[in-house]
Amino acid sequence: QVQLVESGGGLVQAGGSLRLSCAASGSIFSINAMGWYRQAPGKQRDMVATITRYGLTNYADSVKGRFTISRDNARNTVYLQMNSLKPEDTAVYYCNVRAVDARIVENVFWGQGTQVTVSS
């Protein structure tokens, strides 16, 4: 089993910045893609940004140029630097990890979620 621990959410004014972190631990042989998703009240969970094992990134159009995803493979940790935050970025942010176990089976794991609130 894999455990994900998220940190870094909070309350910030519009235009401010936050940095989210998500550390994976447990029965991990390797980690393929890592990413961040978000869910606002009454809405579906949407992809924010993803990063492959080799550093290839993908962003939602709404965050391009403002958010940056990165990862530290040695620490099995993924980060999301969020700049120029807007009230519409308010949501619960979830870490997503595709981890391979010792049987070389890939499973998908989700973090517990961290609240990001941007005030106008």
KEVOFI-323426 format. One record per residue: residue number from 1; residue in one letter; x, y, z of N, C-alpha, C in turn. Coordinates in Angstrom, 2 decimals, m for minus. Layout:
(NUM, A, (X, Y, Z), (X, Y, Z), (X, Y, Z)) ...
This chain:
(1, Q, (0.85, m1.20, 0.00), (0.00, 0.00, 0.00), (0.88, 1.24, 0.00)) (2, V, (0.33, 2.32, m0.53), (1.05, 3.59, m0.63), (0.29, 4.65, 0.13)) (3, Q, (1.02, 5.44, 0.90), (0.43, 6.55, 1.63), (0.91, 7.86, 1.02)) (4, L, (m0.02, 8.81, 0.90), (0.29, 10.14, 0.37), (m0.02, 11.17, 1.45)) (5, V, (0.93, 12.03, 1.72), (0.75, 13.09, 2.71), (0.89, 14.43, 2.01)) (6, E, (m0.20, 15.18, 2.02), (m0.22, 16.49, 1.38), (m0.03, 17.59, 2.41)) (7, S, (0.53, 18.70, 1.96), (0.67, 19.86, 2.83), (0.74, 21.11, 1.97)) (8, G, (0.52, 22.25, 2.60), (0.73, 23.52, 1.94), (m0.51, 24.31, 1.59)) (9, G, (m1.69, 23.77, 1.80), (m2.88, 24.53, 1.49), (m3.11, 25.64, 2.50)) (10, G, (m4.12, 26.46, 2.24), (m4.44, 27.53, 3.18), (m5.25, 28.62, 2.54)) (11, L, (m5.29, 29.75, 3.24), (m6.04, 30.93, 2.79), (m5.05, 31.99, 2.31)) (12, V, (m5.32, 32.54, 1.14), (m4.44, 33.55, 0.58), (m5.27, 34.57, m0.18)) (13, Q, (m4.79, 35.78, m0.25), (m5.49, 36.80, m1.03), (m5.21, 36.64, m2.51)) (14, A, (m6.12, 37.13, m3.31), (m5.93, 37.09, m4.77), (m4.60, 37.75, m5.13)) (15, G, (m3.89, 37.10, m6.05), (m2.57, 37.58, m6.43), (m1.44, 36.96, m5.65)) (16, G, (m1.79, 36.25, m4.59), (m0.77, 35.63, m3.74), (m0.31, 34.29, m4.28)) (17, S, (0.54, 33.64, m3.47), (1.13, 32.36, m3.87), (1.01, 31.33, m2.76)) (18, L, (0.96, 30.09, m3.17), (1.02, 28.95, m2.26), (1.82, 27.84, m2.94)) (19, R, (2.41, 26.96, m2.12), (3.12, 25.82, m2.65), (2.59, 24.56, m1.96)) (20, L, (2.09, 23.65, m2.76), (1.60, 22.38, m2.25), (2.68, 21.32, m2.39)) (21, S, (2.70, 20.40, m1.43), (3.63, 19.26, m1.48), (2.86, 17.97, m1.24)) (22, C, (3.34, 16.90, m1.83), (2.73, 15.59, m1.63), (3.85, 14.55, m1.63)) (23, A, (4.01, 13.90, m0.48), (5.07, 12.90, m0.33), (4.46, 11.51, m0.31)) (24, A, (4.99, 10.63, m1.12), (4.52, 9.25, m1.19), (5.47, 8.32, m0.44)) (25, S, (4.88, 7.37, 0.27), (5.68, 6.38, 1.00), (4.94, 5.05, 1.01)) (26, G, (5.69, 3.97, 1.34), (5.07, 2.66, 1.42), (5.68, 1.69, 0.42)) (27, S, (4.86, 0.79, m0.08), (5.34, m0.27, m0.98), (5.48, 0.27, m2.40)) (28, I, (6.59, 0.94, m2.61), (6.82, 1.59, m3.90), (8.05, 1.00, m4.56)) (29, F, (7.86, 0.45, m5.77), (9.00, 0.03, m6.57), (9.47, 1.20, m7.43)) (30, S, (8.52, 1.89, m8.01), (8.80, 3.11, m8.77), (7.51, 3.89, m8.90)) (31, I, (7.66, 5.15, m9.28), (6.49, 6.01, m9.49), (6.50, 6.51, m10.92)) (32, N, (5.41, 6.33, m11.59), (5.27, 6.84, m12.95), (4.77, 8.28, m12.87)) (33, A, (3.59, 8.56, m13.33), (3.10, 9.94, m13.33), (2.65, 10.36, m11.94)) (34, M, (2.80, 11.65, m11.67), (2.28, 12.28, m10.46), (1.51, 13.51, m10.91)) (35, G, (0.54, 13.93, m10.10), (m0.23, 15.08, m10.52), (m1.07, 15.68, m9.43)) (36, W, (m1.70, 16.77, m9.78), (m2.61, 17.48, m8.89), (m3.95, 17.67, m9.60)) (37, Y, (m5.01, 17.43, m8.85), (m6.36, 17.63, m9.32), (m7.06, 18.54, m8.30)) (38, R, (m8.16, 19.15, m8.70), (m8.90, 19.97, m7.75), (m10.39, 19.82, m7.96)) (39, Q, (m11.10, 20.05, m6.87), (m12.56, 19.94, m6.90), (m13.16, 21.08, m6.11)) (40, A, (m13.91, 21.92, m6.80), (m14.63, 23.01, m6.15), (m16.01, 22.50, m5.74)) (41, P, (m16.65, 23.15, m4.78), (m17.98, 22.71, m4.32), (m18.96, 22.62, m5.48)) (42, G, (m19.64, 21.47, m5.57), (m20.65, 21.29, m6.60), (m20.12, 21.01, m7.99)) (43, K, (m18.81, 20.85, m8.10), (m18.20, 20.61, m9.41), (m17.45, 19.28, m9.42)) (44, Q, (m17.10, 18.81, m10.61), (m16.35, 17.58, m10.72), (m14.87, 17.84, m10.43)) (45, R, (m14.15, 16.76, m10.18), (m12.71, 16.86, m9.95), (m12.01, 16.97, m11.30)) (46, D, (m11.20, 17.99, m11.44), (m10.52, 18.27, m12.70), (m9.00, 18.22, m12.54)) (47, M, (m8.33, 17.86, m13.62), (m6.88, 17.86, m13.63), (m6.35, 19.28, m13.60)) (48, V, (m5.34, 19.51, m12.78), (m4.67, 20.80, m12.73), (m3.33, 20.72, m13.46)) (49, A, (m2.53, 19.73, m13.07), (m1.21, 19.56, m13.68), (m0.72, 18.14, m13.42)) (50, T, (0.03, 17.61, m14.38), (0.63, 16.30, m14.22), (2.08, 16.35, m14.67)) (51, I, (2.87, 15.40, m14.17), (4.28, 15.32, m14.54), (4.68, 13.87, m14.62)) (52, T, (5.38, 13.50, m15.68), (5.81, 12.12, m15.83), (7.09, 11.88, m15.05)) (53, R, (7.50, 10.64, m15.04), (8.72, 10.26, m14.36), (9.93, 11.01, m14.94)) (54, Y, (9.84, 11.35, m16.21), (10.96, 11.99, m16.88), (10.82, 13.50, m16.97)) (55, G, (9.79, 14.04, m16.30), (9.67, 15.48, m16.20), (8.80, 16.15, m17.24)) (56, L, (8.10, 15.38, m18.04), (7.19, 15.99, m19.01), (5.94, 16.45, m18.28)) (57, T, (5.53, 17.67, m18.53), (4.41, 18.27, m17.80), (3.22, 18.55, m18.70)) (58, N, (2.07, 18.63, m18.06), (0.82, 18.98, m18.73), (0.00, 19.82, m17.76)) (59, Y, (m0.60, 20.89, m18.26), (m1.35, 21.81, m17.41), (m2.75, 22.05, m17.97)) (60, A, (m3.68, 22.29, m17.08), (m4.98, 22.78, m17.49), (m4.79, 24.19, m18.05)) (61, D, (m5.59, 24.54, m19.06), (m5.45, 25.85, m19.68), (m5.62, 26.98, m18.65)) (62, S, (m6.47, 26.77, m17.68), (m6.78, 27.82, m16.70), (m5.61, 28.16, m15.78)) (63, V, (m4.60, 27.30, m15.72), (m3.48, 27.55, m14.80), (m2.15, 27.76, m15.52)) (64, K, (m2.15, 27.59, m16.83), (m0.90, 27.75, m17.58), (m0.31, 29.14, m17.35)) (65, G, (0.99, 29.18, m17.10), (1.67, 30.45, m16.87), (1.60, 30.91, m15.42)) (66, R, (0.78, 30.28, m14.60), (0.66, 30.68, m13.18), (1.12, 29.57, m12.24)) (67, F, (0.86, 28.33, m12.60), (1.21, 27.18, m11.75), (2.39, 26.43, m12.36)) (68, T, (3.22, 25.86, m11.50), (4.33, 25.03, m11.95), (4.37, 23.75, m11.13)) (69, I, (4.36, 22.62, m11.83), (4.48, 21.33, m11.16), (5.91, 20.83, m11.28)) (70, S, (6.38, 20.21, m10.21), (7.73, 19.64, m10.22), (7.73, 18.41, m9.32)) (71, R, (8.80, 17.64, m9.41), (8.89, 16.45, m8.57), (10.33, 16.17, m8.20)) (72, D, (10.48, 15.51, m7.06), (11.77, 15.07, m6.58), (11.70, 13.55, m6.52)) (73, N, (12.28, 12.89, m7.50), (12.17, 11.42, m7.58), (12.86, 10.73, m6.41)) (74, A, (13.91, 11.32, m5.90), (14.61, 10.70, m4.77), (13.76, 10.70, m3.50)) (75, R, (12.88, 11.68, m3.41), (12.01, 11.80, m2.23), (10.58, 11.38, m2.51)) (76, N, (10.30, 10.90, m3.73), (8.93, 10.51, m4.10), (7.94, 11.61, m3.77)) (77, T, (8.29, 12.83, m4.11), (7.49, 13.99, m3.74), (7.18, 14.82, m4.98)) (78, V, (5.95, 15.31, m5.01), (5.53, 16.20, m6.09), (5.11, 17.53, m5.48)) (79, Y, (5.38, 18.60, m6.20), (5.09, 19.94, m5.73), (4.19, 20.67, m6.73)) (80, L, (3.46, 21.64, m6.23), (2.70, 22.52, m7.10), (2.89, 23.95, m6.60)) (81, Q, (3.64, 24.73, m7.35), (3.83, 26.14, m7.03), (2.73, 26.92, m7.71)) (82, M, (1.94, 27.62, m6.93), (0.79, 28.35, m7.46), (1.01, 29.84, m7.24)) (83, N, (1.13, 30.58, m8.32), (1.32, 32.02, m8.27), (0.13, 32.74, m8.88)) (84, S, (0.03, 34.02, m8.60), (m1.06, 34.84, m9.17), (m2.41, 34.15, m8.96)) (85, L, (m2.64, 33.72, m7.75), (m3.87, 32.98, m7.46), (m5.10, 33.86, m7.63)) (86, K, (m6.18, 33.21, m8.09), (m7.45, 33.88, m8.33), (m8.53, 33.22, m7.47)) (87, P, (m9.60, 33.94, m7.17), (m10.69, 33.33, m6.39), (m11.21, 32.04, m7.02)) (88, E, (m11.20, 31.97, m8.33), (m11.69, 30.75, m9.00), (m10.75, 29.56, m8.84)) (89, D, (m9.59, 29.77, m8.26), (m8.70, 28.65, m7.93), (m9.09, 27.98, m6.61)) (90, T, (m10.04, 28.56, m5.91), (m10.49, 27.99, m4.64), (m11.07, 26.59, m4.86)) (91, A, (m10.54, 25.62, m4.13), (m10.97, 24.23, m4.29), (m10.20, 23.37, m3.29)) (92, V, (m10.60, 22.12, m3.21), (m9.79, 21.12, m2.52), (m8.85, 20.51, m3.57)) (93, Y, (m7.57, 20.53, m3.26), (m6.56, 20.02, m4.19), (m6.12, 18.63, m3.75)) (94, Y, (m6.12, 17.71, m4.70), (m5.78, 16.32, m4.43), (m4.53, 15.92, m5.20)) (95, C, (m3.65, 15.24, m4.50), (m2.46, 14.66, m5.12), (m2.84, 13.31, m5.73)) (96, N, (m2.26, 13.01, m6.87), (m2.53, 11.75, m7.57), (m1.20, 11.11, m7.95)) (97, V, (m1.04, 9.85, m7.61), (0.24, 9.16, m7.89), (m0.04, 7.80, m8.53)) (98, R, (0.68, 7.52, m9.60), (0.62, 6.19, m10.23), (1.90, 5.46, m9.83)) (99, A, (1.76, 4.55, m8.88), (2.92, 3.87, m8.30), (2.94, 2.41, m8.71)) (100, V, (4.14, 1.91, m8.94), (4.36, 0.52, m9.30), (4.89, m0.22, m8.08)) (101, D, (4.30, m1.38, m7.79), (4.76, m2.14, m6.61), (5.76, m3.21, m7.03)) (102, A, (6.18, m4.05, m6.08), (7.22, m5.04, m6.34), (6.79, m6.10, m7.34)) (103, R, (5.48, m6.25, m7.55), (4.99, m7.20, m8.55), (4.91, m6.56, m9.92)) (104, I, (5.38, m5.33, m10.03), (5.34, m4.54, m11.26), (3.89, m4.35, m11.70)) (105, V, (3.08, m4.02, m10.74), (1.68, m3.69, m11.00), (1.48, m2.23, m10.65)) (106, E, (0.90, m1.47, m11.57), (0.66, m0.05, m11.32), (m0.72, 0.15, m10.71)) (107, N, (m0.75, 0.95, m9.67), (m2.01, 1.34, m9.05), (m2.06, 2.86, m8.92)) (108, V, (m3.26, 3.38, m8.81), (m3.45, 4.82, m8.67), (m3.85, 5.13, m7.23)) (109, F, (m3.21, 6.11, m6.66), (m3.48, 6.50, m5.29), (m3.81, 8.00, m5.24)) (110, W, (m4.67, 8.35, m4.28), (m5.09, 9.73, m4.09), (m4.73, 10.19, m2.68)) (111, G, (m4.34, 11.46, m2.58), (m4.13, 12.06, m1.27), (m5.46, 12.41, m0.62)) (112, Q, (m5.38, 12.87, 0.62), (m6.59, 13.18, 1.39), (m7.21, 14.51, 0.99)) (113, G, (m6.46, 15.31, 0.28), (m6.96, 16.62, m0.14), (m6.52, 17.72, 0.79)) (114, T, (m6.22, 18.87, 0.21), (m5.87, 20.04, 1.01), (m6.64, 21.24, 0.46)) (115, Q, (m7.21, 22.02, 1.37), (m8.07, 23.14, 0.96), (m7.22, 24.35, 0.58)) (116, V, (m7.53, 24.91, m0.57), (m6.94, 26.18, m1.00), (m8.08, 27.18, m1.17)) (117, T, (m8.01, 28.28, m0.45), (m9.04, 29.31, m0.53), (m8.39, 30.64, m0.90)) (118, V, (m8.89, 31.23, m1.97), (m8.34, 32.51, m2.44), (m9.42, 33.57, m2.27)) (119, S, (m9.14, 34.56, m1.46), (m10.10, 35.62, m1.21), (m9.88, 36.78, m2.19)) (120, S, (m10.97, 37.45, m2.51), (m10.89, 38.56, m3.48), (m10.61, 39.87, m2.78)) 
